[in-house]
């Protein structure tokens, strides 16, 4: 985008982040997320939702549990809590299920 002198916005970054997530490039999506904030753009609820949902979708593998990806999903979820109650309710059930599957009942509570 920058090479073509486009001015990226939150939607552009969120779309790219989602693409990285869909291709399981979880470290690239986080670097884009950080770049977006460094560029002065605030992530919106959709940006957070993409990051949390994709981590929960990819959570079922042993690698995800061992690498602590669910810890990041929890941290992102906690960041969203004060922003939008309706989105949090939708994400909460999935997050609790993922934590229970990982055997982390303490965090699930």
SULZIVEN-V151872 format. One record per backbone hydrogen bond with DSSP energy under -0.5 kcal/mol. NH is the residue of the N-H (numbers start at 1). CO is the residue of the C=O. If there is no record, write none. Layout:
# SULZIVEN-V151872
nh:NH co:CO
nh:NH co:CO
This chain:
# SULZIVEN-V151872
nh:5 co:2
nh:6 co:1
nh:8 co:6
nh:13 co:9
nh:14 co:10
nh:15 co:11
nh:16 co:12
nh:17 co:13
nh:18 co:14
nh:19 co:15
nh:20 co:16
nh:21 co:17
nh:22 co:18
nh:23 co:19
nh:24 co:21
nh:25 co:20
nh:26 co:24
nh:29 co:25
nh:30 co:26
nh:31 co:27
nh:32 co:28
nh:33 co:29
nh:34 co:30
nh:35 co:31
nh:36 co:32
nh:37 co:33
nh:38 co:34
nh:39 co:35
nh:40 co:37
nh:41 co:36
nh:48 co:44
nh:49 co:45
nh:50 co:46
nh:51 co:47
nh:52 co:48
nh:53 co:49
nh:54 co:50
nh:55 co:51
nh:56 co:52
nh:57 co:53
nh:58 co:54
nh:59 co:56
nh:60 co:57
nh:61 co:58
nh:65 co:61
nh:66 co:62
nh:67 co:63
nh:68 co:64
nh:68 co:65
nh:69 co:64
nh:70 co:64
nh:71 co:68
nh:72 co:68
nh:73 co:69
nh:74 co:70
nh:75 co:71
nh:76 co:72
nh:77 co:73
nh:78 co:74
nh:79 co:75
nh:80 co:76
nh:81 co:77
nh:82 co:78
nh:83 co:80
nh:84 co:80
nh:88 co:84
nh:89 co:85
nh:90 co:86
nh:91 co:87
nh:92 co:88
nh:93 co:89
nh:94 co:90
nh:95 co:91
nh:96 co:92
nh:97 co:93
nh:98 co:94
nh:99 co:95
nh:100 co:96
nh:101 co:97
nh:102 co:98
nh:103 co:100
nh:104 co:99
nh:105 co:103
nh:108 co:104
nh:109 co:105
